[in-house]
Amino acid sequence: MVGSDTWINAQWDRYTGIMTSNRAWLSKLPREVAEKIAYKNAEKLFGRKVSMELIGTK
């Protein structure tokens, strides 16, 4: 899985950059692998589906 940690409020100012960086390295992986890392492993672990409308949002 991949995620972001906004452990301090100032981190929200960098959120777009953090997500852009994550998307950049994920895009270099085969799609199936990238999807597992990006959200499918989390779906499996937590036993719930990620809404496609929420992907890429805060």
mmCIF file of the N, C-alpha and C atoms, coordinates in Angstrom:
data_MODEL
# 
_entry.id   MODEL 
# 
loop_
_atom_site.group_PDB 
_atom_site.id 
_atom_site.type_symbol 
_atom_site.label_atom_id 
_atom_site.label_alt_id 
_atom_site.label_comp_id 
_atom_site.label_asym_id 
_atom_site.label_entity_id 
_atom_site.label_seq_id 
_atom_site.pdbx_PDB_ins_code 
_atom_site.Cartn_x 
_atom_site.Cartn_y 
_atom_site.Cartn_z 
_atom_site.occupancy 
_atom_site.B_iso_or_equiv 
_atom_site.pdbx_formal_charge 
_atom_site.auth_seq_id 
_atom_site.auth_comp_id 
_atom_site.auth_asym_id 
_atom_site.auth_atom_id 
_atom_site.pdbx_PDB_model_num 
ATOM 1   N N  . MET A 1 1  ? 0.844   -1.188 0.000   1.00 0.00 ? 1  MET A N  1 
ATOM 2   C CA . MET A 1 1  ? 0.000   0.000  0.000   1.00 0.00 ? 1  MET A CA 1 
ATOM 3   C C  . MET A 1 1  ? 0.879   1.238  0.000   1.00 0.00 ? 1  MET A C  1 
ATOM 4   N N  . VAL A 1 2  ? 0.294   2.302  -0.419  1.00 0.00 ? 2  VAL A N  1 
ATOM 5   C CA . VAL A 1 2  ? 0.961   3.600  -0.345  1.00 0.00 ? 2  VAL A CA 1 
ATOM 6   C C  . VAL A 1 2  ? -0.052  4.595  0.219   1.00 0.00 ? 2  VAL A C  1 
ATOM 7   N N  . GLY A 1 3  ? 0.451   5.523  0.967   1.00 0.00 ? 3  GLY A N  1 
ATOM 8   C CA . GLY A 1 3  ? -0.429  6.520  1.552   1.00 0.00 ? 3  GLY A CA 1 
ATOM 9   C C  . GLY A 1 3  ? 0.354   7.773  1.867   1.00 0.00 ? 3  GLY A C  1 
ATOM 10  N N  . SER A 1 4  ? -0.294  8.664  2.541   1.00 0.00 ? 4  SER A N  1 
ATOM 11  C CA . SER A 1 4  ? 0.370   9.902  2.945   1.00 0.00 ? 4  SER A CA 1 
ATOM 12  C C  . SER A 1 4  ? 0.114   10.122 4.422   1.00 0.00 ? 4  SER A C  1 
ATOM 13  N N  . ASP A 1 5  ? 1.043   10.756 5.055   1.00 0.00 ? 5  ASP A N  1 
ATOM 14  C CA . ASP A 1 5  ? 0.933   11.028 6.475   1.00 0.00 ? 5  ASP A CA 1 
ATOM 15  C C  . ASP A 1 5  ? 0.951   12.533 6.673   1.00 0.00 ? 5  ASP A C  1 
ATOM 16  N N  . THR A 1 6  ? -0.165  13.061 7.056   1.00 0.00 ? 6  THR A N  1 
ATOM 17  C CA . THR A 1 6  ? -0.251  14.503 7.308   1.00 0.00 ? 6  THR A CA 1 
ATOM 18  C C  . THR A 1 6  ? -0.220  14.734 8.814   1.00 0.00 ? 6  THR A C  1 
ATOM 19  N N  . TRP A 1 7  ? 0.873   14.325 9.414   1.00 0.00 ? 7  TRP A N  1 
ATOM 20  C CA . TRP A 1 7  ? 1.018   14.352 10.867  1.00 0.00 ? 7  TRP A CA 1 
ATOM 21  C C  . TRP A 1 7  ? 1.115   15.746 11.452  1.00 0.00 ? 7  TRP A C  1 
ATOM 22  N N  . ILE A 1 8  ? 1.359   16.728 10.595  1.00 0.00 ? 8  ILE A N  1 
ATOM 23  C CA . ILE A 1 8  ? 1.305   18.131 11.028  1.00 0.00 ? 8  ILE A CA 1 
ATOM 24  C C  . ILE A 1 8  ? 0.475   18.900 9.993   1.00 0.00 ? 8  ILE A C  1 
ATOM 25  N N  . ASN A 1 9  ? -0.206  19.932 10.411  1.00 0.00 ? 9  ASN A N  1 
ATOM 26  C CA . ASN A 1 9  ? -1.067  20.676 9.493   1.00 0.00 ? 9  ASN A CA 1 
ATOM 27  C C  . ASN A 1 9  ? -0.315  21.240 8.296   1.00 0.00 ? 9  ASN A C  1 
ATOM 28  N N  . ALA A 1 10 ? 0.927   21.630 8.491   1.00 0.00 ? 10 ALA A N  1 
ATOM 29  C CA . ALA A 1 10 ? 1.709   22.195 7.390   1.00 0.00 ? 10 ALA A CA 1 
ATOM 30  C C  . ALA A 1 10 ? 1.907   21.187 6.258   1.00 0.00 ? 10 ALA A C  1 
ATOM 31  N N  . GLN A 1 11 ? 1.813   19.903 6.572   1.00 0.00 ? 11 GLN A N  1 
ATOM 32  C CA . GLN A 1 11 ? 1.981   18.863 5.562   1.00 0.00 ? 11 GLN A CA 1 
ATOM 33  C C  . GLN A 1 11 ? 0.890   18.955 4.483   1.00 0.00 ? 11 GLN A C  1 
ATOM 34  N N  . TRP A 1 12 ? -0.283  19.471 4.847   1.00 0.00 ? 12 TRP A N  1 
ATOM 35  C CA . TRP A 1 12 ? -1.357  19.618 3.863   1.00 0.00 ? 12 TRP A CA 1 
ATOM 36  C C  . TRP A 1 12 ? -0.940  20.551 2.730   1.00 0.00 ? 12 TRP A C  1 
ATOM 37  N N  . ASP A 1 13 ? -0.070  21.507 3.011   1.00 0.00 ? 13 ASP A N  1 
ATOM 38  C CA . ASP A 1 13 ? 0.405   22.415 1.964   1.00 0.00 ? 13 ASP A CA 1 
ATOM 39  C C  . ASP A 1 13 ? 1.220   21.674 0.908   1.00 0.00 ? 13 ASP A C  1 
ATOM 40  N N  . ARG A 1 14 ? 1.799   20.548 1.292   1.00 0.00 ? 14 ARG A N  1 
ATOM 41  C CA . ARG A 1 14 ? 2.636   19.749 0.384   1.00 0.00 ? 14 ARG A CA 1 
ATOM 42  C C  . ARG A 1 14 ? 1.884   18.553 -0.192  1.00 0.00 ? 14 ARG A C  1 
ATOM 43  N N  . TYR A 1 15 ? 0.618   18.388 0.157   1.00 0.00 ? 15 TYR A N  1 
ATOM 44  C CA . TYR A 1 15 ? -0.137  17.192 -0.202  1.00 0.00 ? 15 TYR A CA 1 
ATOM 45  C C  . TYR A 1 15 ? -0.162  16.936 -1.715  1.00 0.00 ? 15 TYR A C  1 
ATOM 46  N N  . THR A 1 16 ? -0.418  17.969 -2.495  1.00 0.00 ? 16 THR A N  1 
ATOM 47  C CA . THR A 1 16 ? -0.468  17.805 -3.948  1.00 0.00 ? 16 THR A CA 1 
ATOM 48  C C  . THR A 1 16 ? 0.866   17.293 -4.474  1.00 0.00 ? 16 THR A C  1 
ATOM 49  N N  . GLY A 1 17 ? 1.952   17.836 -3.981  1.00 0.00 ? 17 GLY A N  1 
ATOM 50  C CA . GLY A 1 17 ? 3.282   17.393 -4.400  1.00 0.00 ? 17 GLY A CA 1 
ATOM 51  C C  . GLY A 1 17 ? 3.575   15.956 -3.999  1.00 0.00 ? 17 GLY A C  1 
ATOM 52  N N  . ILE A 1 18 ? 3.140   15.580 -2.809  1.00 0.00 ? 18 ILE A N  1 
ATOM 53  C CA . ILE A 1 18 ? 3.335   14.205 -2.332  1.00 0.00 ? 18 ILE A CA 1 
ATOM 54  C C  . ILE A 1 18 ? 2.581   13.230 -3.235  1.00 0.00 ? 18 ILE A C  1 
ATOM 55  N N  . MET A 1 19 ? 1.330   13.554 -3.543  1.00 0.00 ? 19 MET A N  1 
ATOM 56  C CA . MET A 1 19 ? 0.521   12.675 -4.396  1.00 0.00 ? 19 MET A CA 1 
ATOM 57  C C  . MET A 1 19 ? 1.080   12.627 -5.821  1.00 0.00 ? 19 MET A C  1 
ATOM 58  N N  . THR A 1 20 ? 1.565   13.757 -6.321  1.00 0.00 ? 20 THR A N  1 
ATOM 59  C CA . THR A 1 20 ? 2.179   13.788 -7.652  1.00 0.00 ? 20 THR A CA 1 
ATOM 60  C C  . THR A 1 20 ? 3.402   12.890 -7.694  1.00 0.00 ? 20 THR A C  1 
ATOM 61  N N  . SER A 1 21 ? 4.198   12.936 -6.646  1.00 0.00 ? 21 SER A N  1 
ATOM 62  C CA . SER A 1 21 ? 5.383   12.083 -6.563  1.00 0.00 ? 21 SER A CA 1 
ATOM 63  C C  . SER A 1 21 ? 4.994   10.605 -6.524  1.00 0.00 ? 21 SER A C  1 
ATOM 64  N N  . ASN A 1 22 ? 3.982   10.273 -5.719  1.00 0.00 ? 22 ASN A N  1 
ATOM 65  C CA . ASN A 1 22 ? 3.527   8.876  -5.653  1.00 0.00 ? 22 ASN A CA 1 
ATOM 66  C C  . ASN A 1 22 ? 3.023   8.404  -7.006  1.00 0.00 ? 22 ASN A C  1 
ATOM 67  N N  . ARG A 1 23 ? 2.238   9.234  -7.670  1.00 0.00 ? 23 ARG A N  1 
ATOM 68  C CA . ARG A 1 23 ? 1.702   8.849  -8.984  1.00 0.00 ? 23 ARG A CA 1 
ATOM 69  C C  . ARG A 1 23 ? 2.823   8.661  -10.003 1.00 0.00 ? 23 ARG A C  1 
ATOM 70  N N  . ALA A 1 24 ? 3.879   9.464  -9.900  1.00 0.00 ? 24 ALA A N  1 
ATOM 71  C CA . ALA A 1 24 ? 4.995   9.368  -10.854 1.00 0.00 ? 24 ALA A CA 1 
ATOM 72  C C  . ALA A 1 24 ? 5.672   8.008  -10.772 1.00 0.00 ? 24 ALA A C  1 
ATOM 73  N N  . TRP A 1 25 ? 6.000   7.552  -9.560  1.00 0.00 ? 25 TRP A N  1 
ATOM 74  C CA . TRP A 1 25 ? 6.674   6.253  -9.494  1.00 0.00 ? 25 TRP A CA 1 
ATOM 75  C C  . TRP A 1 25 ? 5.710   5.098  -9.717  1.00 0.00 ? 25 TRP A C  1 
ATOM 76  N N  . LEU A 1 26 ? 4.448   5.258  -9.324  1.00 0.00 ? 26 LEU A N  1 
ATOM 77  C CA . LEU A 1 26 ? 3.461   4.211  -9.613  1.00 0.00 ? 26 LEU A CA 1 
ATOM 78  C C  . LEU A 1 26 ? 3.262   4.044  -11.122 1.00 0.00 ? 26 LEU A C  1 
ATOM 79  N N  . SER A 1 27 ? 3.339   5.131  -11.868 1.00 0.00 ? 27 SER A N  1 
ATOM 80  C CA . SER A 1 27 ? 3.119   5.065  -13.317 1.00 0.00 ? 27 SER A CA 1 
ATOM 81  C C  . SER A 1 27 ? 4.206   4.281  -14.035 1.00 0.00 ? 27 SER A C  1 
ATOM 82  N N  . LYS A 1 28 ? 5.328   4.058  -13.385 1.00 0.00 ? 28 LYS A N  1 
ATOM 83  C CA . LYS A 1 28 ? 6.438   3.304  -13.988 1.00 0.00 ? 28 LYS A CA 1 
ATOM 84  C C  . LYS A 1 28 ? 6.281   1.798  -13.803 1.00 0.00 ? 28 LYS A C  1 
ATOM 85  N N  . LEU A 1 29 ? 5.314   1.405  -13.003 1.00 0.00 ? 29 LEU A N  1 
ATOM 86  C CA . LEU A 1 29 ? 5.076   -0.011 -12.741 1.00 0.00 ? 29 LEU A CA 1 
ATOM 87  C C  . LEU A 1 29 ? 4.018   -0.557 -13.686 1.00 0.00 ? 29 LEU A C  1 
ATOM 88  N N  . PRO A 1 30 ? 3.989   -1.890 -13.875 1.00 0.00 ? 30 PRO A N  1 
ATOM 89  C CA . PRO A 1 30 ? 2.887   -2.463 -14.632 1.00 0.00 ? 30 PRO A CA 1 
ATOM 90  C C  . PRO A 1 30 ? 1.563   -2.082 -13.954 1.00 0.00 ? 30 PRO A C  1 
ATOM 91  N N  . ARG A 1 31 ? 0.525   -1.845 -14.751 1.00 0.00 ? 31 ARG A N  1 
ATOM 92  C CA . ARG A 1 31 ? -0.754  -1.363 -14.216 1.00 0.00 ? 31 ARG A CA 1 
ATOM 93  C C  . ARG A 1 31 ? -1.278  -2.233 -13.078 1.00 0.00 ? 31 ARG A C  1 
ATOM 94  N N  . GLU A 1 32 ? -1.243  -3.547 -13.248 1.00 0.00 ? 32 GLU A N  1 
ATOM 95  C CA . GLU A 1 32 ? -1.766  -4.452 -12.215 1.00 0.00 ? 32 GLU A CA 1 
ATOM 96  C C  . GLU A 1 32 ? -1.039  -4.264 -10.882 1.00 0.00 ? 32 GLU A C  1 
ATOM 97  N N  . VAL A 1 33 ? 0.263   -4.122 -10.938 1.00 0.00 ? 33 VAL A N  1 
ATOM 98  C CA . VAL A 1 33 ? 1.062   -3.923 -9.729  1.00 0.00 ? 33 VAL A CA 1 
ATOM 99  C C  . VAL A 1 33 ? 0.763   -2.553 -9.117  1.00 0.00 ? 33 VAL A C  1 
ATOM 100 N N  . ALA A 1 34 ? 0.714   -1.521 -9.950  1.00 0.00 ? 34 ALA A N  1 
ATOM 101 C CA . ALA A 1 34 ? 0.445   -0.162 -9.463  1.00 0.00 ? 34 ALA A CA 1 
ATOM 102 C C  . ALA A 1 34 ? -0.920  -0.082 -8.781  1.00 0.00 ? 34 ALA A C  1 
ATOM 103 N N  . GLU A 1 35 ? -1.930  -0.722 -9.361  1.00 0.00 ? 35 GLU A N  1 
ATOM 104 C CA . GLU A 1 35 ? -3.270  -0.695 -8.759  1.00 0.00 ? 35 GLU A CA 1 
ATOM 105 C C  . GLU A 1 35 ? -3.283  -1.405 -7.409  1.00 0.00 ? 35 GLU A C  1 
ATOM 106 N N  . LYS A 1 36 ? -2.542  -2.489 -7.298  1.00 0.00 ? 36 LYS A N  1 
ATOM 107 C CA . LYS A 1 36 ? -2.479  -3.193 -6.011  1.00 0.00 ? 36 LYS A CA 1 
ATOM 108 C C  . LYS A 1 36 ? -1.858  -2.292 -4.946  1.00 0.00 ? 36 LYS A C  1 
ATOM 109 N N  . ILE A 1 37 ? -0.759  -1.643 -5.313  1.00 0.00 ? 37 ILE A N  1 
ATOM 110 C CA . ILE A 1 37 ? -0.083  -0.767 -4.353  1.00 0.00 ? 37 ILE A CA 1 
ATOM 111 C C  . ILE A 1 37 ? -0.943  0.452  -4.036  1.00 0.00 ? 37 ILE A C  1 
ATOM 112 N N  . ALA A 1 38 ? -1.558  1.033  -5.060  1.00 0.00 ? 38 ALA A N  1 
ATOM 113 C CA . ALA A 1 38 ? -2.313  2.272  -4.885  1.00 0.00 ? 38 ALA A CA 1 
ATOM 114 C C  . ALA A 1 38 ? -3.572  2.093  -4.051  1.00 0.00 ? 38 ALA A C  1 
ATOM 115 N N  . TYR A 1 39 ? -4.320  0.984  -4.265  1.00 0.00 ? 39 TYR A N  1 
ATOM 116 C CA . TYR A 1 39 ? -5.571  0.858  -3.511  1.00 0.00 ? 39 TYR A CA 1 
ATOM 117 C C  . TYR A 1 39 ? -6.086  -0.563 -3.338  1.00 0.00 ? 39 TYR A C  1 
ATOM 118 N N  . LYS A 1 40 ? -5.764  -1.479 -4.226  1.00 0.00 ? 40 LYS A N  1 
ATOM 119 C CA . LYS A 1 40 ? -6.371  -2.815 -4.132  1.00 0.00 ? 40 LYS A CA 1 
ATOM 120 C C  . LYS A 1 40 ? -5.916  -3.587 -2.889  1.00 0.00 ? 40 LYS A C  1 
ATOM 121 N N  . ASN A 1 41 ? -4.664  -3.437 -2.490  1.00 0.00 ? 41 ASN A N  1 
ATOM 122 C CA . ASN A 1 41 ? -4.213  -4.103 -1.261  1.00 0.00 ? 41 ASN A CA 1 
ATOM 123 C C  . ASN A 1 41 ? -4.949  -3.560 -0.039  1.00 0.00 ? 41 ASN A C  1 
ATOM 124 N N  . ALA A 1 42 ? -5.219  -2.261 -0.031  1.00 0.00 ? 42 ALA A N  1 
ATOM 125 C CA . ALA A 1 42 ? -5.974  -1.652 1.079   1.00 0.00 ? 42 ALA A CA 1 
ATOM 126 C C  . ALA A 1 42 ? -7.400  -2.187 1.100   1.00 0.00 ? 42 ALA A C  1 
ATOM 127 N N  . GLU A 1 43 ? -8.013  -2.330 -0.077  1.00 0.00 ? 43 GLU A N  1 
ATOM 128 C CA . GLU A 1 43 ? -9.365  -2.894 -0.140  1.00 0.00 ? 43 GLU A CA 1 
ATOM 129 C C  . GLU A 1 43 ? -9.392  -4.283 0.493   1.00 0.00 ? 43 GLU A C  1 
ATOM 130 N N  . LYS A 1 44 ? -8.413  -5.076 0.141   1.00 0.00 ? 44 LYS A N  1 
ATOM 131 C CA . LYS A 1 44 ? -8.322  -6.445 0.661   1.00 0.00 ? 44 LYS A CA 1 
ATOM 132 C C  . LYS A 1 44 ? -8.088  -6.443 2.174   1.00 0.00 ? 44 LYS A C  1 
ATOM 133 N N  . LEU A 1 45 ? -7.176  -5.624 2.636   1.00 0.00 ? 45 LEU A N  1 
ATOM 134 C CA . LEU A 1 45 ? -6.834  -5.570 4.058   1.00 0.00 ? 45 LEU A CA 1 
ATOM 135 C C  . LEU A 1 45 ? -8.009  -5.102 4.911   1.00 0.00 ? 45 LEU A C  1 
ATOM 136 N N  . PHE A 1 46 ? -8.697  -4.063 4.460   1.00 0.00 ? 46 PHE A N  1 
ATOM 137 C CA . PHE A 1 46 ? -9.773  -3.480 5.254   1.00 0.00 ? 46 PHE A CA 1 
ATOM 138 C C  . PHE A 1 46 ? -11.155 -4.040 4.920   1.00 0.00 ? 46 PHE A C  1 
ATOM 139 N N  . GLY A 1 47 ? -11.226 -4.897 3.903   1.00 0.00 ? 47 GLY A N  1 
ATOM 140 C CA . GLY A 1 47 ? -12.475 -5.547 3.569   1.00 0.00 ? 47 GLY A CA 1 
ATOM 141 C C  . GLY A 1 47 ? -13.556 -4.621 3.047   1.00 0.00 ? 47 GLY A C  1 
ATOM 142 N N  . ARG A 1 48 ? -13.151 -3.597 2.308   1.00 0.00 ? 48 ARG A N  1 
ATOM 143 C CA . ARG A 1 48 ? -14.136 -2.689 1.714   1.00 0.00 ? 48 ARG A CA 1 
ATOM 144 C C  . ARG A 1 48 ? -13.588 -2.123 0.420   1.00 0.00 ? 48 ARG A C  1 
ATOM 145 N N  . LYS A 1 49 ? -14.483 -1.747 -0.460  1.00 0.00 ? 49 LYS A N  1 
ATOM 146 C CA . LYS A 1 49 ? -14.099 -1.221 -1.769  1.00 0.00 ? 49 LYS A CA 1 
ATOM 147 C C  . LYS A 1 49 ? -13.824 0.276  -1.690  1.00 0.00 ? 49 LYS A C  1 
ATOM 148 N N  . VAL A 1 50 ? -12.863 0.709  -2.486  1.00 0.00 ? 50 VAL A N  1 
ATOM 149 C CA . VAL A 1 50 ? -12.559 2.121  -2.611  1.00 0.00 ? 50 VAL A CA 1 
ATOM 150 C C  . VAL A 1 50 ? -13.448 2.671  -3.720  1.00 0.00 ? 50 VAL A C  1 
ATOM 151 N N  . SER A 1 51 ? -14.157 3.734  -3.432  1.00 0.00 ? 51 SER A N  1 
ATOM 152 C CA . SER A 1 51 ? -15.003 4.378  -4.425  1.00 0.00 ? 51 SER A CA 1 
ATOM 153 C C  . SER A 1 51 ? -14.121 5.053  -5.472  1.00 0.00 ? 51 SER A C  1 
ATOM 154 N N  . MET A 1 52 ? -14.336 4.725  -6.735  1.00 0.00 ? 52 MET A N  1 
ATOM 155 C CA . MET A 1 52 ? -13.527 5.308  -7.813  1.00 0.00 ? 52 MET A CA 1 
ATOM 156 C C  . MET A 1 52 ? -13.661 6.825  -7.852  1.00 0.00 ? 52 MET A C  1 
ATOM 157 N N  . GLU A 1 53 ? -14.792 7.361  -7.376  1.00 0.00 ? 53 GLU A N  1 
ATOM 158 C CA . GLU A 1 53 ? -14.955 8.814  -7.357  1.00 0.00 ? 53 GLU A CA 1 
ATOM 159 C C  . GLU A 1 53 ? -14.010 9.480  -6.350  1.00 0.00 ? 53 GLU A C  1 
ATOM 160 N N  . LEU A 1 54 ? -13.533 8.727  -5.369  1.00 0.00 ? 54 LEU A N  1 
ATOM 161 C CA . LEU A 1 54 ? -12.674 9.292  -4.334  1.00 0.00 ? 54 LEU A CA 1 
ATOM 162 C C  . LEU A 1 54 ? -11.186 9.191  -4.668  1.00 0.00 ? 54 LEU A C  1 
ATOM 163 N N  . ILE A 1 55 ? -10.832 8.353  -5.604  1.00 0.00 ? 55 ILE A N  1 
ATOM 164 C CA . ILE A 1 55 ? -9.413  8.182  -5.932  1.00 0.00 ? 55 ILE A CA 1 
ATOM 165 C C  . ILE A 1 55 ? -8.884  9.482  -6.506  1.00 0.00 ? 55 ILE A C  1 
ATOM 166 N N  . GLY A 1 56 ? -7.774  9.930  -5.936  1.00 0.00 ? 56 GLY A N  1 
ATOM 167 C CA . GLY A 1 56 ? -7.144  11.174 -6.387  1.00 0.00 ? 56 GLY A CA 1 
ATOM 168 C C  . GLY A 1 56 ? -7.670  12.409 -5.692  1.00 0.00 ? 56 GLY A C  1 
ATOM 169 N N  . THR A 1 57 ? -8.492  12.233 -4.658  1.00 0.00 ? 57 THR A N  1 
ATOM 170 C CA . THR A 1 57 ? -8.995  13.384 -3.916  1.00 0.00 ? 57 THR A CA 1 
ATOM 171 C C  . THR A 1 57 ? -8.437  13.351 -2.504  1.00 0.00 ? 57 THR A C  1 
ATOM 172 N N  . LYS A 1 58 ? -8.588  14.438 -1.810  1.00 0.00 ? 58 LYS A N  1 
ATOM 173 C CA . LYS A 1 58 ? -8.156  14.488 -0.409  1.00 0.00 ? 58 LYS A CA 1 
ATOM 174 C C  . LYS A 1 58 ? -9.122  13.742 0.451   1.00 0.00 ? 58 LYS A C  1 
# 
